[in-house]
Structure formats: C-alpha cells, structure tokens
Amino acid sequence: MKRKNRVFGRGTLLVLMFTLISCSHRKYERTVYIVSPDRTHSITIITNDSIRYIIDGEHENTPDSNYVKLNVGNAPSIDEDILICWDIEGYEWKLVHQALDIIENKLDTLSFYYDAELEKDERGIPTAKNYRGDNCTTVTLYYNLGVRLGLEKGYNIYPEGSAIVYR
C-alpha cells in the first residue's frame, strides 16, 4: 500500500496554527474593576492591545496620576496573575503583577505599592506567601483560545480570595 504525498504535513499544519495564534495574540481590550471586600478601595485595570494600566480607584479612562502603565505585549503565558493585599503595611493596597515591562509608574508610593516581581524567600525562590492572607486576593487573567486566535477581544477573569471583581 502506497502513501500519498501530502502538500501539508502535520508539522506544517502545527507551524501554521502556532503562527496564527502568535500573530493574533494580545489583540484585545478590556476594563476590569477589583474592589476590596469592605468596598473602601478599588483598582481599575484597563487593557488596550499591548498596553495595560493599573489605576487606583474606579475609572473609565486613564487619569493623570495614580496609575502604572505596562507593556503586556511580551507576556510569556496565556494567563497572568495579579496578587493584591488591601490595607497592609501602611499601604492602601500592595499589588504584584509579574514579568511585565513597566513603561511608567505614576502611583503615590506612600499609599500604593506596585512590584513586577514576587518577594523571594531565604533560598532566593519567588514566593506569594505574603499575598495569601485574609485581606488578599489573586486575580487571574486568562486569554482563551478565541482571544489568541483573534476571534474575541478580552480575557476571562478568575478571582480567588477576598475581592469583588466586575467588568
């Protein structure tokens, strides 16, 4: 029994699919609000294509101050964790959003704490243990297949811990 020669083999098809997914990835827009359980603090996350703003308070547009501007176009995975603790260590909130390029930080550093890296333990290993308390939350932004293929704009949101999240 002879095998027919195929124009597109499995390898070619996989490379084509990967290229389509990679080229379309990160073309989205979304605004998400994260509110502390006691409703005294809030954070707005505005994402437009490869630029993300993390803003103190609830906003529909980017204000002149109290925000961090990030480049998320080079984020390495299909999901991103945002770790937040409310009213901790003298800050209204502390937030870690890993492995992103900071373009501009206009936060009031006496009231708000932002970091692009988790703290490290005594062995030098990143740990989220300081963001697992009663007044903390982790919000995962997950880019589903429709977003990666460019068929949808946005991302799915999976909160865990104490926060109110809405769009």
Backbone as JSON, one array per atom type, in Angstrom:
{
  "sequence": "MKRKNRVFGRGTLLVLMFTLISCSHRKYERTVYIVSPDRTHSITIITNDSIRYIIDGEHENTPDSNYVKLNVGNAPSIDEDILICWDIEGYEWKLVHQALDIIENKLDTLSFYYDAELEKDERGIPTAKNYRGDNCTTVTLYYNLGVRLGLEKGYNIYPEGSAIVYR",
  "N": [[0.84, -1.17, 0.0], [0.67, 2.11, -0.95], [1.74, 5.3, 0.27], [0.21, 8.46, 0.01], [1.59, 11.47, -1.18], [1.54, 14.35, 0.75], [0.62, 17.76, 0.57], [0.53, 19.49, 2.73], [1.9, 18.58, 5.64], [1.67, 17.14, 8.98], [3.46, 18.57, 10.62], [3.77, 20.99, 9.24], [1.18, 21.98, 9.4], [0.93, 22.34, 12.19], [2.89, 24.35, 12.6], [1.75, 26.42, 11.1], [-0.67, 26.83, 12.53], [0.4, 27.64, 15.01], [1.67, 30.02, 14.25], [-0.54, 31.59, 13.46], [-1.88, 31.81, 15.92], [0.09, 33.08, 17.48], [0.48, 35.51, 16.12], [-1.98, 36.72, 16.35], [-2.38, 36.95, 19.02], [-2.94, 38.86, 21.96], [-4.5, 40.94, 20.98], [-6.72, 42.78, 22.14], [-9.2, 44.32, 24.22], [-10.16, 45.59, 27.33], [-11.81, 46.42, 30.39], [-11.51, 46.12, 33.81], [-12.71, 45.97, 37.12], [-11.57, 45.87, 40.42], [-12.48, 45.4, 43.67], [-12.05, 46.06, 47.11], [-13.0, 43.84, 49.83], [-14.39, 45.24, 51.87], [-15.24, 47.38, 50.49], [-13.85, 49.81, 50.47], [-11.61, 50.39, 48.99], [-10.47, 50.41, 45.59], [-9.45, 49.11, 42.4], [-8.73, 49.76, 39.05], [-8.33, 48.06, 36.03], [-7.24, 48.64, 32.94], [-6.97, 47.46, 29.75], [-5.6, 47.74, 26.59], [-4.92, 46.35, 23.69], [-1.56, 45.91, 23.64], [-0.97, 47.42, 25.86], [-1.34, 48.06, 29.28], [-3.06, 49.5, 31.99], [-2.87, 49.94, 35.43], [-4.81, 51.19, 37.84], [-5.47, 53.31, 40.6], [-8.58, 53.36, 42.2], [-11.9, 53.66, 40.68], [-12.26, 53.91, 37.28], [-13.13, 55.02, 33.98], [-11.52, 55.94, 32.02], [-8.02, 56.66, 31.46], [-6.48, 58.29, 34.14], [-4.67, 61.33, 35.17], [-2.86, 60.75, 37.17], [-1.73, 58.37, 39.71], [-1.46, 55.72, 38.6], [-0.1, 52.77, 36.99], [1.61, 52.15, 34.07], [1.87, 49.6, 31.76], [3.66, 47.39, 29.54], [2.24, 44.77, 28.04], [2.58, 43.2, 25.89], [4.66, 41.4, 25.57], [4.23, 39.4, 27.39], [4.77, 36.22, 28.76], [2.94, 34.04, 28.92], [-0.33, 32.41, 28.66], [-1.91, 33.18, 30.66], [-2.21, 35.48, 33.38], [-1.28, 36.37, 36.62], [-2.51, 38.54, 39.1], [-1.66, 39.75, 42.11], [-2.99, 40.9, 45.11], [-3.08, 42.74, 48.13], [-5.04, 44.26, 50.61], [-5.03, 47.23, 52.59], [-2.42, 47.0, 54.04], [0.7, 46.9, 55.67], [0.86, 49.69, 55.93], [0.06, 50.62, 53.47], [-2.59, 51.43, 51.14], [-3.15, 49.56, 49.24], [-1.25, 46.71, 48.15], [0.3, 45.44, 45.31], [1.2, 42.89, 43.04], [2.24, 42.19, 39.85], [3.42, 40.06, 37.75], [6.45, 39.85, 35.73], [6.22, 41.83, 33.69], [6.79, 44.61, 31.52], [7.48, 47.71, 32.84], [6.31, 50.76, 31.84], [5.66, 53.28, 32.77], [5.38, 54.68, 36.0], [3.13, 56.18, 37.92], [2.12, 56.14, 40.45], [1.13, 57.08, 43.77], [3.52, 56.57, 45.89], [3.52, 56.48, 48.63], [1.06, 55.63, 49.38], [0.36, 53.46, 47.78], [1.56, 50.31, 46.6], [3.46, 48.87, 44.12], [4.78, 46.1, 42.36], [6.81, 44.3, 40.04], [7.78, 41.86, 40.48], [7.66, 38.92, 42.51], [8.26, 38.7, 46.04], [11.24, 37.2, 47.41], [12.1, 34.1, 48.99], [14.23, 32.87, 51.7], [15.91, 31.23, 50.27], [16.06, 32.38, 47.83], [13.97, 31.95, 46.12], [11.06, 32.86, 44.35], [8.1, 33.79, 46.09], [4.65, 33.71, 46.95], [3.6, 33.92, 49.43], [3.13, 36.1, 51.14], [0.94, 37.22, 50.01], [-1.3, 35.78, 50.52], [-3.04, 36.12, 52.6], [-5.87, 36.95, 54.8], [-6.93, 39.35, 53.87], [-6.34, 39.46, 51.2], [-6.09, 38.86, 47.63], [-6.05, 36.94, 44.61], [-6.11, 37.56, 41.25], [-6.68, 36.11, 38.23], [-5.96, 36.61, 34.91], [-7.05, 35.21, 32.07], [-6.31, 34.26, 28.85], [-8.32, 33.1, 26.55], [-8.79, 30.6, 23.93], [-10.21, 31.8, 21.81], [-9.47, 34.5, 22.03], [-6.72, 34.31, 21.6], [-6.73, 33.48, 18.97], [-7.68, 35.69, 17.76], [-10.4, 36.0, 17.46], [-12.01, 36.88, 19.47], [-12.3, 39.66, 21.75], [-10.71, 40.5, 24.69], [-10.49, 38.89, 27.95], [-10.79, 36.09, 30.15], [-11.7, 36.17, 33.59], [-10.55, 35.12, 36.69], [-11.15, 35.29, 39.91], [-9.72, 34.84, 43.18], [-9.94, 34.52, 46.59], [-10.29, 37.39, 48.75], [-12.09, 39.69, 47.31], [-14.01, 41.83, 45.19], [-14.93, 41.47, 41.93], [-15.61, 42.89, 38.83], [-16.88, 43.78, 35.53]],
  "CA": [[0.0, 0.0, 0.0], [1.48, 3.3, -1.08], [1.28, 6.52, 0.94], [0.1, 9.61, -0.86], [2.34, 12.65, -0.73], [0.66, 15.44, 1.15], [1.19, 19.1, 0.43], [0.69, 19.96, 4.09], [2.06, 17.53, 6.63], [1.29, 17.51, 10.35], [4.38, 19.59, 11.1], [3.44, 22.26, 8.58], [-0.08, 22.43, 9.97], [1.21, 22.84, 13.54], [3.59, 25.63, 12.48], [0.76, 27.38, 10.62], [-1.56, 27.14, 13.65], [1.18, 28.4, 16.0], [1.87, 31.35, 13.7], [-1.81, 32.3, 13.55], [-2.13, 32.1, 17.33], [1.08, 34.05, 17.95], [0.27, 36.82, 15.49], [-3.24, 37.3, 16.8], [-2.37, 37.05, 20.47], [-2.85, 40.16, 22.62], [-5.32, 41.98, 20.37], [-7.92, 42.79, 22.95], [-9.43, 45.49, 25.05], [-11.0, 45.2, 28.46], [-11.7, 47.14, 31.64], [-11.91, 45.29, 34.94], [-12.67, 46.66, 38.41], [-11.35, 44.99, 41.56], [-12.87, 46.17, 44.84], [-11.77, 45.39, 48.38], [-14.22, 43.27, 50.41], [-15.14, 46.24, 52.64], [-15.6, 48.39, 49.49], [-13.18, 51.09, 50.72], [-10.56, 50.58, 47.99], [-10.72, 49.76, 44.3], [-8.41, 49.18, 41.38], [-9.2, 49.57, 37.69], [-7.34, 47.55, 35.08], [-7.64, 48.93, 31.56], [-6.04, 46.86, 28.81], [-5.84, 48.0, 25.17], [-3.88, 45.64, 22.94], [-0.38, 45.53, 24.42], [-0.76, 48.38, 26.96], [-2.24, 47.88, 30.43], [-2.99, 50.47, 33.07], [-3.38, 49.56, 36.74], [-5.17, 52.52, 38.32], [-6.17, 53.38, 41.87], [-9.95, 53.86, 42.07], [-12.7, 53.2, 39.54], [-12.13, 54.86, 36.17], [-13.43, 54.56, 32.63], [-10.39, 56.39, 31.2], [-6.78, 56.8, 32.21], [-6.34, 59.6, 34.77], [-3.34, 61.95, 35.09], [-1.96, 60.25, 38.22], [-2.09, 57.14, 40.43], [-1.54, 54.54, 37.74], [1.1, 52.16, 36.44], [1.43, 51.81, 32.65], [2.67, 48.4, 31.49], [3.65, 46.74, 28.24], [1.91, 43.36, 28.23], [2.74, 42.53, 24.61], [5.66, 40.34, 25.66], [3.93, 38.5, 28.5], [5.15, 34.9, 28.26], [1.99, 32.94, 29.01], [-1.71, 32.69, 28.29], [-2.61, 33.7, 31.82], [-1.4, 36.37, 34.22], [-1.8, 36.54, 37.98], [-2.36, 39.81, 39.78], [-1.8, 39.49, 43.53], [-3.31, 42.15, 45.79], [-3.48, 42.77, 49.54], [-5.67, 45.53, 50.96], [-4.7, 47.78, 53.91], [-1.32, 46.2, 54.57], [2.0, 47.55, 55.85], [0.72, 51.14, 55.75], [-0.42, 50.93, 52.11], [-3.99, 51.15, 50.86], [-3.04, 48.24, 48.63], [0.01, 46.25, 47.57], [-0.05, 44.66, 44.13], [2.28, 42.32, 42.25], [1.84, 41.72, 38.52], [4.75, 39.57, 37.39], [7.13, 39.71, 34.43], [5.76, 42.78, 32.69], [7.64, 45.79, 31.37], [6.89, 48.95, 33.35], [6.57, 51.92, 30.98], [5.57, 54.49, 33.58], [4.75, 54.48, 37.31], [2.68, 57.46, 38.48], [1.41, 55.88, 41.7], [1.56, 57.71, 45.0], [4.23, 55.46, 46.53], [3.26, 56.45, 50.07], [-0.25, 54.99, 49.58], [0.19, 52.26, 46.96], [2.81, 49.59, 46.33], [3.41, 48.02, 42.92], [6.04, 45.44, 42.02], [6.72, 43.38, 38.91], [8.36, 40.58, 40.91], [7.32, 38.45, 43.84], [9.35, 38.68, 47.01], [11.95, 35.92, 47.4], [12.34, 33.53, 50.31], [15.64, 32.83, 52.1], [16.68, 30.49, 49.26], [16.04, 33.14, 46.59], [12.87, 31.46, 45.3], [9.89, 33.73, 44.46], [7.0, 33.23, 46.87], [3.44, 34.54, 47.07], [3.03, 33.67, 50.76], [2.67, 37.36, 51.73], [-0.28, 37.63, 49.31], [-2.29, 34.71, 50.75], [-3.72, 36.41, 53.86], [-7.32, 37.15, 54.81], [-7.29, 40.57, 53.15], [-5.62, 39.39, 49.92], [-6.75, 38.17, 46.53], [-5.33, 36.71, 43.36], [-6.99, 37.64, 40.08], [-6.01, 35.55, 37.06], [-6.47, 37.0, 33.59], [-6.79, 34.06, 31.2], [-6.59, 34.54, 27.44], [-8.83, 31.85, 25.98], [-8.41, 30.31, 22.55], [-10.81, 32.8, 20.93], [-8.64, 35.71, 22.07], [-5.44, 34.01, 20.96], [-6.95, 33.38, 17.53], [-8.16, 36.97, 17.28], [-11.83, 35.94, 17.24], [-12.66, 37.59, 20.57], [-11.5, 40.68, 22.43], [-10.87, 40.4, 26.14], [-9.94, 37.75, 28.64], [-11.61, 35.6, 31.24], [-11.16, 36.6, 34.88], [-10.78, 34.15, 37.74], [-10.68, 35.8, 41.2], [-9.58, 33.89, 44.28], [-9.64, 35.26, 47.8], [-11.26, 38.4, 49.16], [-12.24, 40.86, 46.44], [-15.18, 41.87, 44.31], [-14.42, 41.74, 40.58], [-16.65, 43.05, 37.82], [-16.5, 44.46, 34.3]],
  "C": [[0.88, 1.24, 0.0], [0.85, 4.46, -0.31], [1.24, 7.66, -0.07], [0.95, 10.73, -0.29], [1.34, 13.76, -0.42], [1.39, 16.76, 0.95], [1.47, 19.67, 1.82], [0.77, 18.77, 5.02], [1.64, 18.02, 8.0], [2.17, 18.64, 10.89], [4.07, 20.96, 10.53], [2.16, 22.83, 9.16], [0.12, 23.0, 11.38], [1.91, 24.19, 13.49], [2.63, 26.72, 12.04], [-0.18, 27.8, 11.75], [-0.84, 27.99, 14.69], [1.39, 29.84, 15.54], [0.6, 32.18, 13.8], [-2.1, 32.71, 14.98], [-1.18, 33.18, 17.81], [0.82, 35.43, 17.37], [-0.98, 37.5, 16.02], [-3.26, 37.56, 18.29], [-2.21, 38.5, 20.93], [-3.61, 41.27, 21.9], [-6.65, 41.99, 21.08], [-8.05, 44.12, 23.67], [-10.41, 45.09, 26.15], [-10.76, 46.13, 29.63], [-12.26, 46.26, 32.74], [-11.76, 46.12, 36.21], [-12.5, 45.62, 39.5], [-11.57, 45.84, 42.81], [-12.58, 45.37, 46.1], [-13.07, 44.88, 49.0], [-15.05, 44.28, 51.21], [-15.55, 47.44, 51.78], [-14.96, 49.76, 49.73], [-12.11, 51.4, 49.7], [-10.95, 49.87, 46.7], [-9.56, 50.0, 43.36], [-9.08, 48.95, 40.03], [-8.05, 49.06, 36.85], [-7.9, 47.78, 33.69], [-6.57, 48.36, 30.64], [-6.5, 47.18, 27.39], [-4.67, 47.43, 24.41], [-2.71, 45.32, 23.85], [-0.08, 46.48, 25.58], [-1.81, 48.12, 28.04], [-1.98, 48.96, 31.45], [-3.57, 49.83, 34.33], [-3.56, 50.87, 37.49], [-5.83, 52.41, 39.69], [-7.55, 53.98, 41.64], [-10.64, 53.28, 40.85], [-12.72, 54.28, 38.46], [-12.56, 54.21, 34.86], [-12.3, 54.92, 31.67], [-9.16, 56.52, 32.09], [-6.67, 58.2, 32.81], [-4.92, 60.15, 34.6], [-2.36, 61.39, 36.11], [-2.53, 58.96, 38.83], [-2.38, 55.96, 39.51], [-0.14, 54.02, 37.43], [0.76, 51.77, 35.01], [2.4, 50.69, 32.32], [2.59, 47.99, 30.03], [3.4, 45.26, 28.47], [2.05, 42.57, 26.93], [3.73, 41.39, 24.63], [5.42, 39.38, 26.82], [4.06, 37.06, 28.0], [4.07, 33.84, 28.25], [0.6, 33.37, 28.6], [-2.53, 33.14, 29.49], [-1.65, 34.52, 32.66], [-2.07, 36.47, 35.57], [-1.51, 37.94, 38.48], [-2.65, 39.54, 41.25], [-1.97, 40.81, 44.26], [-3.58, 41.87, 47.27], [-3.96, 44.18, 49.85], [-5.25, 45.95, 52.36], [-3.61, 46.97, 54.6], [-0.04, 47.04, 54.6], [1.96, 49.05, 55.58], [0.26, 51.55, 54.36], [-1.92, 50.67, 52.01], [-4.11, 49.81, 50.15], [-1.62, 47.99, 48.15], [-0.37, 45.31, 46.44], [1.21, 44.17, 43.45], [1.67, 41.78, 40.96], [3.15, 41.34, 37.83], [5.15, 39.7, 35.92], [6.61, 40.64, 33.34], [6.69, 43.98, 32.66], [6.9, 47.03, 31.87], [7.29, 50.09, 32.42], [6.62, 53.18, 31.83], [4.86, 54.15, 34.89], [4.42, 55.85, 37.9], [1.85, 57.24, 39.74], [1.97, 56.74, 42.82], [2.2, 56.6, 45.83], [4.1, 55.45, 48.05], [1.96, 55.71, 50.37], [-0.38, 53.64, 48.89], [1.54, 51.64, 46.66], [2.59, 48.71, 45.11], [4.78, 47.4, 42.72], [5.8, 44.49, 40.87], [7.3, 42.01, 39.26], [7.84, 40.21, 42.29], [8.53, 38.56, 44.75], [9.99, 37.28, 46.99], [12.14, 35.42, 48.83], [13.85, 33.47, 50.58], [16.52, 32.06, 51.12], [16.73, 31.2, 47.92], [14.94, 32.71, 45.63], [11.67, 32.4, 45.46], [8.75, 33.04, 45.21], [5.86, 34.23, 46.97], [2.85, 34.44, 48.47], [2.52, 34.96, 51.42], [1.39, 37.88, 51.07], [-1.38, 36.57, 49.46], [-3.08, 34.92, 52.03], [-5.22, 36.63, 53.68], [-7.75, 38.34, 53.95], [-6.61, 40.63, 51.78], [-6.45, 38.64, 48.88], [-5.76, 37.93, 45.4], [-6.35, 36.74, 42.24], [-6.19, 37.15, 38.89], [-6.73, 36.02, 35.8], [-6.07, 35.89, 32.64], [-7.23, 34.39, 29.78], [-7.02, 33.25, 26.77], [-8.46, 31.73, 24.51], [-8.98, 31.34, 21.57], [-10.01, 34.08, 20.88], [-7.33, 35.45, 21.34], [-5.56, 33.88, 19.45], [-7.44, 34.69, 16.92], [-9.65, 37.0, 17.0], [-12.62, 36.7, 18.3], [-11.73, 38.66, 21.09], [-11.76, 40.52, 23.92], [-10.17, 39.2, 26.71], [-10.92, 37.32, 29.7], [-10.92, 35.96, 32.54], [-11.54, 35.56, 35.92], [-10.25, 34.7, 39.06], [-10.62, 34.68, 42.24], [-9.22, 34.69, 45.52], [-10.68, 36.33, 48.05], [-11.2, 39.64, 48.3], [-13.54, 40.72, 45.68], [-14.65, 42.27, 42.94], [-15.6, 41.85, 39.63], [-16.11, 43.81, 36.62], [-17.47, 45.57, 34.01]]
}
